[in-house]
């Protein structure tokens, strides 16, 4: 296995726990009316999950199984955008806490069982 693939796998596995934790932090910031901070974290979240999707595609092209449902991640991003457009920060906070964080915890557990 090439060094870049090994580095990608390591980075992928290290990043997964941070997504769930960050999702909870975003929810807390939105609920405590720290909107500017939450919006910055949401931008970071979007960039991070975009990287996860790209990394999982790279890994799959190299016959490395990754159990992340890309369609679900894309659905989350669309729902976040819709909630932000309506400025419904309670909805967005609920999504991060009750849907997104548990989703990434599950992905993390599945990936950890493989290693």
Residue, then its C-alpha position, 0 to 999 in steps of 0.5 A: x500500500x502506498x504511503x499516501x494511502x496509508x496517510x489518508x487512512x490515518x487522517x480519515x480515522x483521526x478526523x472522524x471523532x472530531x466531526x461528532x465532537x464538532x457537531x455537538x459544539x456547533x449545536x451548543x454555540x447555536x443554542x447559546x446564541x453565538x451565531x457568528x462562531x457557530x457559522x464559522x464552525x459550520x463552514x469548517x464542518x462543511x470543508x471537513x466532511x467534503x474532505x471525508x467524502x473525497x478521501x472515502x472515494x479515493x480509498x474506494x478506488x483503491x479497494x479499501x472499504x469505507x462505510x460512510x454513506x455519501x448520500x446521507x452526508x450530502x443530504x445533511x449539507x443540503x438540510x443545513x443550508x436550508x435551515x440557515x437560509x431560513x435562519x432557523x438556528x434551533x432546527x440546525x442545532x437539532x440536526x447537528x446534535x440529534x442527526x449528524x453527531x450520532x451518524x458520525x459516531x456510528x461511522x467511527x464505530x464501524x471504521x474502528x471495528x475494521x482496524 
